[in-house]
Amino acid sequence: MAWIYILECSDGSYYVGSTRDMERRLWQHQRGEGAVYTRSRLPVRLAFAHQCESPAEAFWLEKRIQKWSRAKREALIRGDFDALPALAKKPSRRK
C-alpha cells in the first residue's frame, strides 16, 4: 500500500507527493525535513490523501496530479470529482 497526498503550504501553494508511510511523511514535512519545496513554506497542512494499491500506482498518480492546474487540484481536494473532466487542460491547436 502507498499514499498520494497534497499539502497546502503557508504561501497558499500546493505540494503533491507520494509515500508508503503517510503519518511519518507528514511529520517530516511539518518538521522541515520533507521536500526542499515545503521546507521554505512552513507550516504545511494535509489537504488531500488517497490510499493506493501500490507504490507504483501512487507515484504514477503523483506525477499526473503535478501536471494539473490549481483549479483541478482544488476540485480534487474538495471531492468534486464531477468537475475534474471539465478542468482538464485542452491541447493547444497549432495552425
Beta strands, then each sheet from edge to edge (+ up, - down):
strand 1: 2-8
strand 2: 14-19
strand 3: 45-52
sheet 1: 2+ 1- 3+
end
